[in-house]
Amino acid sequence: MGAGVAGASLAYALGNEGRNVLLLERDLSEPVRIVGELLQPGGYLKLKELGLEHCVDNIDAQKVYGYAMYKDGGEALVGYPLEGRGDDVAGRSFHNGRFVMRLREAALGCEKVTVRQATVKKLLNVNGQEWVDGEGVPIGGVAATENETEKKEYFAPLTVVCDGYFSSFRKKLTPAAAPVSPSTFVGIIIDGDPNELLPRPGHGHVVLGDPSPVLFYPISSKEVRCLVDIPAHVKMPSVASGAMAEYVLTKIVPQVPEKLRDPLVRAVEGGAFKSMMNKTMPAQPSRTPGAVLLGDAFNMRHPLTGGGMTVAFSDVVTMKSMLSPLPSFADADAVGERVDAFFEKVKRPLGVERAELHQLAHEPHRVLRRHLLQRPDLALLHAQLAADFGDRDLARVAVGAHLVGLALRVGLAALGLVDGLLHGGEVGLERGDGLVVLLVPLRLHRRHRRLLLRLTLRQP
């Protein structure tokens, strides 16, 4: 159910194994979204594992090699350490809809995959009746509507629910799931060549502003996306009344790098704002015989971290690897054991670190504005936790800090750092004229690996 990032890629993966897959999608037209536009390098590597790397071709996707971070007039560059990984390994930014359509085309190209436009209305049990939690009868299929009025019922030994951000079935399958909405993204497109518009071409740009971050990144060779994060405690300005334009012009424009101010003003004057409420929700594994949640329906990260698609592809790779040993899905007990193994892999406990890590992944703007900007020791601790988190392929994490010393005041930031930490790489940061290099060993606790985090810093 659902032919988005998770659903389409899983259908392709299972279909390529020779399994019969029915992929149901409510709307097969190209989606229009302002999130899901940046795929981290770790996500691209997962895409390659699935054999889907060609899906970033022919959509005018732009390679991203790191981040430029800004605060109080200072700049910090964070480059993904990609040495030895091949010329194709980098982040990718693009129009989300174009990328999703390429994934759907790949699924459609599989002989064993059937794609239909249909709206799923309810889950059915193995007896053909509406499934009700607690009755002890496994899920056996779905009831759907095609062509708006034609009612259909479909049955299969396994139903994978990938109905996304606004899932209709999340609560039924995982009653404990409780998405929260910490902020809203307001997006606008700046027309022009990103190499001319952006201060640091080939990079995402993050302004650690007041009251929360502002993002800039290329989405084509002719467009730059700007996302303004408006926290829940800030009253949402009205677009229709002109309050949104006034908010961006007076509150946001003065905080962004000077090179971006005039282009942003011109874009705002065009008035083409789009907004989307951000949601976060940690995975809440709950076994339901005959069905499993995947993608944003199962596990949501704050879009500010840029890790949502990486998490989805990682979960698809894990799910595929868990199910691959089974000759078929007819043995419900065997499928249940493999689904349990999937849950176990994605929920590895982190002991006392879990609370901090959860907050870092799901409320990055709150973390950035609270203590990481003042406490370098905590920032490095969270970088270490983030590396461990990323090694489990669960999410990408935003880490930011200001290091203040007698002769050194630098901006240190690592949005997307986890994807850059590819077991033994280096991260370089620059600011000012004088050069300072910090070598920070990071231990990946579970596998007893050590990373050397090389911080190249410049004095003001």
SETOR-39144 format. One line per 5 residues: their letters; for each residue z, y, x of C-alpha. Coordinates in nm, 2 decimals. Layout:
a = Z/Y/X  ...
This chain:
mgagv = 0.00/0.00/0.00  -0.12/0.32/0.16  -0.41/0.39/0.40  -0.25/0.65/0.61  -0.16/0.62/0.98
agasl = 0.06/0.31/0.94  -0.12/0.14/0.66  -0.47/0.17/0.79  -0.37/0.07/1.15  -0.17/-0.24/1.03
ayalg = -0.46/-0.35/0.80  -0.69/-0.33/1.10  -0.45/-0.52/1.33  -0.39/-0.80/1.08  -0.76/-0.82/0.97
negrn = -0.86/-0.86/1.33  -0.64/-1.16/1.35  -0.84/-1.32/1.07  -0.59/-1.25/0.79  -0.71/-1.14/0.45
vllle = -0.58/-0.79/0.38  -0.61/-0.58/0.07  -0.56/-0.21/0.15  -0.48/0.01/-0.16  -0.49/0.38/-0.13
rdlse = -0.44/0.64/-0.41  -0.69/0.89/-0.26  -0.95/0.79/-0.01  -1.08/1.14/0.04  -1.00/1.32/0.36
pvriv = -0.63/1.43/0.35  -0.54/1.79/0.44  -0.21/1.82/0.62  -0.04/2.06/0.86  0.16/1.79/1.03
gellq = 0.06/1.47/1.21  -0.18/1.67/1.43  -0.03/1.58/1.77  -0.03/1.23/1.91  0.19/1.20/2.22
pggyl = 0.07/0.99/2.52  0.31/0.71/2.43  0.15/0.70/2.09  -0.20/0.69/2.24  -0.09/0.39/2.45
klkel = 0.02/0.21/2.13  -0.31/0.30/1.98  -0.48/0.13/2.27  -0.26/-0.18/2.22  -0.40/-0.20/1.87
glehc = -0.76/-0.15/1.99  -0.79/0.17/1.80  -0.82/0.42/2.08  -1.18/0.50/1.97  -1.03/0.67/1.66
vdnid = -0.96/0.98/1.86  -1.33/1.01/1.95  -1.58/1.21/1.75  -1.32/1.43/1.58  -1.32/1.71/1.83
aqkvy = -0.97/1.60/1.95  -0.82/1.80/2.23  -0.63/1.65/2.53  -0.28/1.77/2.57  -0.11/1.73/2.91
gyamy = 0.23/1.88/2.84  0.42/2.17/2.70  0.47/2.54/2.77  0.82/2.65/2.65  0.92/3.01/2.59
kdgge = 1.25/3.18/2.54  1.36/3.54/2.60  1.04/3.62/2.79  1.08/3.32/3.02  0.84/3.03/3.05
alvgy = 0.89/2.66/3.15  0.60/2.42/3.19  0.66/2.05/3.12  0.38/1.82/3.23  0.35/1.46/3.12
plegr = 0.36/1.24/3.44  0.04/1.05/3.38  -0.05/0.96/3.74  -0.21/0.62/3.77  -0.25/0.59/3.39
gddva = -0.62/0.65/3.37  -0.82/0.96/3.27  -0.80/0.88/2.90  -0.42/0.87/2.88  -0.29/1.20/2.75
grsfh = -0.17/1.35/2.43  -0.43/1.42/2.16  -0.43/1.70/1.91  -0.66/1.71/1.61  -0.71/1.77/1.24
ngrfv = -0.49/1.50/1.08  -0.74/1.42/0.81  -1.02/1.35/1.05  -0.80/1.11/1.25  -0.69/0.93/0.93
mrlre = -1.05/0.89/0.82  -1.13/0.73/1.15  -0.85/0.48/1.11  -0.97/0.40/0.76  -1.32/0.35/0.89
aalgc = -1.19/0.10/1.15  -1.01/-0.09/0.87  -1.32/-0.09/0.65  -1.51/-0.23/0.95  -1.30/-0.55/0.95
ekvtv = -1.46/-0.83/0.76  -1.12/-0.96/0.64  -1.00/-0.62/0.51  -1.08/-0.50/0.15  -1.01/-0.13/0.08
rqatv = -0.98/0.00/-0.28  -0.88/0.33/-0.43  -0.60/0.26/-0.66  -0.26/0.40/-0.76  0.02/0.15/-0.74
kklln = 0.25/0.19/-1.05  0.51/-0.08/-0.99  0.61/-0.38/-0.79  0.58/-0.73/-0.94  0.78/-1.04/-0.88
vngqe = 0.63/-1.37/-0.80  0.64/-1.45/-1.18  0.41/-1.15/-1.26  0.69/-0.94/-1.42  0.81/-0.61/-1.29
wvdge = 1.03/-0.66/-0.99  1.40/-0.56/-1.03  1.64/-0.54/-0.74  1.93/-0.78/-0.77  1.76/-1.04/-0.99
gvpig = 1.70/-1.26/-0.68  1.33/-1.31/-0.75  1.10/-1.22/-0.45  0.83/-0.95/-0.47  0.49/-1.12/-0.53
gvaat = 0.25/-0.82/-0.57  0.18/-0.49/-0.74  0.05/-0.34/-1.06  -0.20/-0.07/-1.00  -0.45/0.16/-1.18
enete = -0.81/0.19/-1.06  -1.05/0.46/-1.18  -0.76/0.63/-1.35  -0.75/0.39/-1.65  -0.84/0.04/-1.53
kkeyf = -0.52/-0.16/-1.49  -0.51/-0.43/-1.22  -0.26/-0.67/-1.08  -0.27/-0.80/-0.72  -0.07/-1.08/-0.56
apltv = 0.00/-1.17/-0.20  0.27/-1.35/-0.01  0.36/-1.02/0.17  0.34/-0.67/0.04  0.37/-0.39/0.31
vcdgy = 0.47/-0.06/0.16  0.33/0.23/0.36  0.32/0.50/0.09  0.43/0.77/0.33  0.64/1.08/0.33
fssfr = 0.69/1.10/-0.04  0.73/0.73/-0.10  0.76/0.62/-0.46  0.91/0.28/-0.37  1.15/0.37/-0.08
kkltp = 1.46/0.39/-0.30  1.38/0.06/-0.47  1.34/-0.13/-0.14  1.60/0.06/0.06  1.87/0.21/-0.17
aaapv = 2.06/0.35/0.13  1.77/0.56/0.24  1.84/0.93/0.20  1.58/1.17/0.34  1.70/1.52/0.42
spstf = 1.50/1.84/0.44  1.63/2.06/0.72  1.34/2.30/0.72  0.99/2.39/0.61  0.68/2.43/0.83
vgiii = 0.45/2.72/0.74  0.11/2.66/0.90  -0.18/2.89/0.98  -0.50/2.84/1.18  -0.60/3.09/1.45
dgdpn = -0.98/3.08/1.50  -1.11/3.08/1.85  -1.14/2.88/2.17  -0.80/2.74/2.26  -0.88/2.77/2.63
ellpr = -0.91/3.15/2.57  -0.63/3.19/2.31  -0.35/2.99/2.46  -0.15/3.11/2.77  -0.16/2.75/2.90
pghgh = -0.47/2.56/2.80  -0.43/2.19/2.75  -0.07/2.23/2.65  0.14/2.26/2.33  0.33/2.58/2.32
vvlgd = 0.69/2.60/2.18  0.86/2.93/2.13  1.24/2.88/2.11  1.28/3.17/1.88  1.52/3.31/1.62
pspvl = 1.60/3.16/1.38  1.40/2.84/1.49  1.10/2.73/1.70  0.74/2.83/1.66  0.46/2.59/1.77
fypis = 0.11/2.65/1.89  -0.14/2.38/1.98  -0.52/2.32/1.96  -0.65/2.11/1.68  -1.02/2.15/1.77
skevr = -1.24/2.32/2.03  -1.25/2.62/1.79  -0.90/2.63/1.64  -0.53/2.67/1.73  -0.26/2.57/1.49
clvdi = 0.05/2.78/1.45  0.36/2.63/1.28  0.65/2.85/1.19  0.97/2.65/1.13  1.18/2.80/0.86
pahvk = 1.53/2.64/0.84  1.68/2.55/0.50  1.94/2.82/0.53  1.67/3.09/0.54  1.53/3.20/0.21
mpsva = 1.17/3.09/0.19  0.95/3.41/0.19  0.69/3.42/-0.09  0.32/3.39/0.01  0.19/3.54/-0.31
sgama = 0.41/3.86/-0.29  0.31/3.92/0.08  0.67/3.85/0.20  0.55/3.55/0.42  0.30/3.77/0.60
eyvlt = 0.57/4.04/0.64  0.81/3.78/0.78  0.57/3.65/1.04  0.45/3.99/1.14  0.79/4.15/1.18
kivpq = 1.01/3.85/1.28  0.78/3.60/1.46  0.50/3.80/1.63  0.74/4.00/1.86  0.89/3.67/1.99
vpekl = 0.57/3.49/2.08  0.39/3.52/2.42  0.20/3.85/2.44  -0.14/3.68/2.47  -0.09/3.52/2.13
rdplv = 0.03/3.82/1.93  -0.30/3.99/1.84  -0.47/3.66/1.74  -0.17/3.56/1.53  -0.17/3.90/1.36
raveg = -0.54/3.86/1.27  -0.47/3.51/1.13  -0.18/3.64/0.92  -0.40/3.91/0.78  -0.64/3.64/0.67
gafks = -0.35/3.50/0.46  -0.44/3.13/0.46  -0.09/3.00/0.48  0.00/2.63/0.41  0.35/2.50/0.39
mmnkt = 0.52/2.16/0.40  0.88/2.07/0.36  1.00/1.88/0.67  1.19/1.56/0.60  1.39/1.33/0.83
mpaqp = 1.53/0.99/0.77  1.65/0.72/1.02  1.53/0.37/0.95  1.76/0.18/0.71  1.65/-0.18/0.74
srtpg = 1.70/-0.38/0.42  1.55/-0.72/0.37  1.36/-0.76/0.04  1.19/-1.10/0.01  0.82/-1.06/-0.02
avllg = 0.79/-0.70/0.09  0.87/-0.46/0.38  0.86/-0.08/0.43  0.66/0.07/0.72  0.56/0.42/0.84
dafnm = 0.71/0.74/0.70  0.83/0.54/0.40  1.06/0.35/0.65  1.13/0.59/0.93  1.08/0.97/0.95
rhplt = 1.13/1.20/1.24  1.14/1.58/1.23  0.78/1.69/1.29  0.91/1.94/1.55  0.95/1.65/1.79
gggmt = 0.58/1.55/1.76  0.69/1.19/1.75  0.61/1.07/1.40  0.28/0.90/1.46  0.40/0.75/1.79
vafsd = 0.69/0.59/1.59  0.45/0.46/1.33  0.21/0.30/1.58  0.50/0.16/1.77  0.64/0.00/1.45
vvtmk = 0.29/-0.14/1.37  0.26/-0.29/1.71  0.61/-0.45/1.67  0.54/-0.58/1.32  0.21/-0.73/1.43
smlsp = 0.37/-0.90/1.73  0.65/-1.04/1.50  0.40/-1.18/1.24  0.13/-1.31/1.49  0.30/-1.65/1.56
lpsfa = 0.28/-1.74/1.19  -0.04/-1.93/1.08  -0.01/-1.78/0.74  0.25/-1.59/0.53  0.29/-1.87/0.27
dadav = 0.62/-1.98/0.41  0.86/-1.71/0.27  1.15/-1.81/0.48  0.95/-1.80/0.80  0.81/-1.45/0.71
gervd = 1.17/-1.34/0.63  1.28/-1.45/0.97  1.00/-1.25/1.14  1.08/-0.94/0.93  1.44/-0.97/1.03
affek = 1.33/-0.99/1.40  1.13/-0.67/1.34  1.44/-0.49/1.20  1.65/-0.62/1.49  1.40/-0.48/1.74
vkrpl = 1.38/-0.13/1.59  1.75/-0.08/1.53  1.90/-0.18/1.87  2.24/-0.03/1.87  2.34/0.24/2.12
gvera = 2.71/0.24/2.07  2.88/0.57/2.09  2.55/0.74/2.18  2.40/0.68/1.83  2.54/0.99/1.66
elhql = 2.42/1.23/1.92  2.08/1.05/1.95  2.04/1.06/1.58  2.10/1.43/1.57  1.87/1.49/1.86
aheph = 1.58/1.30/1.69  1.63/1.43/1.34  1.77/1.79/1.38  1.61/1.91/1.71  1.62/2.28/1.61
rvlrr = 1.99/2.26/1.54  2.05/2.09/1.87  1.84/2.34/2.06  2.02/2.63/1.90  2.37/2.49/1.94
hllqr = 2.48/2.36/2.28  2.18/2.24/2.48  2.07/2.60/2.54  2.40/2.67/2.71  2.51/2.34/2.86
pdlal = 2.28/2.20/3.13  2.51/1.90/3.17  2.47/1.80/2.81  2.09/1.87/2.83  2.05/1.62/3.11
lhaql = 2.27/1.37/2.92  2.04/1.40/2.62  1.74/1.37/2.85  1.89/1.04/2.96  1.96/0.92/2.61
aadfg = 1.61/1.03/2.51  1.46/0.83/2.79  1.65/0.52/2.66  1.54/0.60/2.31  1.18/0.63/2.41
drdla = 1.19/0.31/2.61  1.26/0.14/2.27  0.95/0.30/2.13  1.14/0.44/1.83  1.08/0.82/1.86
rvavg = 1.00/1.11/2.07  1.28/1.36/2.12  1.30/1.74/2.18  1.53/1.84/2.46  1.58/2.20/2.57
ahlvg = 1.82/2.38/2.80  1.89/2.70/3.00  2.04/2.64/3.34  2.24/2.94/3.46  2.36/2.98/3.82
lalrv = 2.45/3.25/4.07  2.10/3.28/4.20  1.91/3.07/3.95  1.84/3.13/3.59  1.56/2.91/3.47
glaal = 1.43/2.78/3.14  1.43/2.40/3.12  1.26/2.23/2.83  1.12/1.89/2.75  0.97/1.87/2.41
glvdg = 0.78/1.54/2.42  0.96/1.44/2.74  1.02/1.08/2.64  0.64/1.02/2.61  0.61/1.16/2.96
llhgg = 0.87/0.93/3.11  0.64/0.64/3.16  0.88/0.44/3.38  0.88/0.60/3.72  0.68/0.92/3.66
evgle = 0.77/1.27/3.74  0.82/1.58/3.53  0.74/1.92/3.68  0.87/2.25/3.55  0.78/2.60/3.67
rgdgl = 0.92/2.95/3.62  0.91/3.26/3.83  0.83/3.30/4.20  1.08/3.10/4.41  1.05/2.72/4.41
vvllv = 1.35/2.49/4.34  1.32/2.11/4.30  1.58/1.90/4.13  1.58/1.52/4.14  1.76/1.37/3.85
plrlh = 1.81/0.99/3.84  1.80/0.85/3.48  1.92/0.50/3.41  1.76/0.30/3.12  2.08/0.12/3.03
rrhrr = 1.95/-0.19/2.86  1.69/-0.29/3.12  1.88/-0.16/3.42  1.58/0.05/3.53  1.61/0.38/3.70
lllrl = 1.38/0.67/3.68  1.37/0.97/3.91  1.32/1.29/3.70  1.18/1.55/3.93  1.24/1.90/3.80
tlrqp = 1.02/2.16/3.98  1.19/2.50/3.90  1.10/2.85/4.00  1.35/3.14/4.04  1.28/3.46/3.85
